[in-house]
Amino acid sequence: MQEAELELLIKKVLSNMDINNISKNSASNDNRKSSNASFVDDSSLEDLGDMDFRKEMRVPNPQNLDMYMKLKQATPGRIGIWRSGPRYTTRTMLRFRADHATAQDTVFKDVPEEFVKENGWWSVQTRCTSKDVFLTRPDLGRRLNEEGVKIVQERCQKSPKIEIYVADGLSSMAVMTNAKTTLQSIEQALKSYNLTIGTPFFVRYGRVGVMDEIGELLDADVVCTLIGERPGLITDESMSCYMAYRPTIGMAESRRTVVSNIHSGGMPALEAGAYIADLIKKMLDQKVSGIDLK
């Protein structure tokens, strides 16, 4: 079929069709869809983020409600949430998925460089080249890269009695929420013992074990790291503090002392700082840490 014949055929087909009606019907359908998709008021929907499992009882007709509620007050765990057949209820499952998503986000999220600078710190990096490497190669997160070693040696005070640094670990949110206040509290409490710290800084992609290398590089008596904990379904803001007296690369884990669950729902940052300072003083006095510390 020639091009001219094909064009004539198309025009003939179109002339037999009511184009105007098609256009009107299409516009009418679009308007109807637009009308049906009008504003939906969600102000009455429950914010699952406000759900407090300690205060809620979903088990119908519990045999001993008072005892059940006392048990719930003793743990943030998800007890007394009930079920639908063999499964969780929709409400509980949605909250579970929301908390799980939050935990994943904080693991993959980096601590912004702006946060580091705002606190007057500078940053170094471990041998991990990315977040993916950090998560899959814990061993690389226990040693600084070549540039990091050089920077620490150049900028940090040599042979300090106490060296404290901050590491992102597995929770950026924990560090951003608690590190500044905890460090300030530690410094304030140490002043009462006439003790000062060395040069605080930030380690990106840091695991706990990198404190051993830092201790050797600086010849520090006590090394202390504030580091983000692996987040769970309870909170993504939990930070830990690991300490060791004269740490060395490859030392036994039993030589570390740890204060964990530093967050608003656990040990508050201010209280944790005072407690950590007291432990540091004991380490300096006894010249030990970990299971040997009395």
C-alpha positions, 0 to 999 in steps of 0.5 A: 500500500502506497503512503498516499493510500494509507493516509487516505484510509486513516482520514476516512476511519477518523471521519467515521469516528466521533472525535469530539465525543471521545475527547469529551468522555475522556475529559469527563473521566479525568474529572471524575477521577480527580473528584474521587481523588479529593483530599482525604482527611487523615487527622483521625489516623493513629500515629504508630510512632506514639505507641508505648508497649509498656502502657498498652494491654492488647490481650483480651480479658487477662487473668491478672491485669495488674501483674501483667502491667507490672511485667510490662513496665519492667521491659520495653519488649513487645509483650501483651500485644495479642494476635490474629490467629497465628499472626500479629495484629495489623497494628502491631505488624505495622509498628514492627515494620516501621521500627525495622525500617528505622533501624536499617536507616540508621545503620546505612546513614552516615554522620554528616561532616557538618555535625563533626565540625560543629562539635569542633572535631576533625575526622579520620577514616578506617580502612573501610572505603564505603559503608558497604565495606564497613558492614561486610568487613569488620576487620577493616573497621578496626584499623585506620587508613594510612592518612588517618594514622598520619593525621592522628600522629600529627594533630593529637596530644602525645602520651595523654593520660586519657584519650577520648574519641567518637566513632559512628559505629553501627548507629549514626543517630546514636552518636548525633543524639548522645555523643556531644552531651556525654563527652561534655559530662565526662570532661566536667566530671574529670575536672573534679579529679584534676584530670584532662583529656587529650585531643577529641576527634571523630572516626568514620566507619569505626569499629570498637577495635580501632581504639587499640591502634589509637592507644598504641599510636598516642601512647595513651594510658586510657583510651575511651570511645563513644560509639553507636550501638547496633540498633534494634526495634526498641531504639536507634539512638543507643550509644556505648562507651568502650574503655581500656587501660593501655590498649594494644592491637590484638589484646583480649576483649576481656580487657575492655570495660563497657557502658552500654544503652546510653540514650534517653530511655536507658542511661541518660547521657549526663548520667553516663558521662559522670559514671564513665569518668568515675570508671576512668579514674579507677582505671588510672588508679588500679592500672587495669581495665575490663574484668580485672577492674575492681 
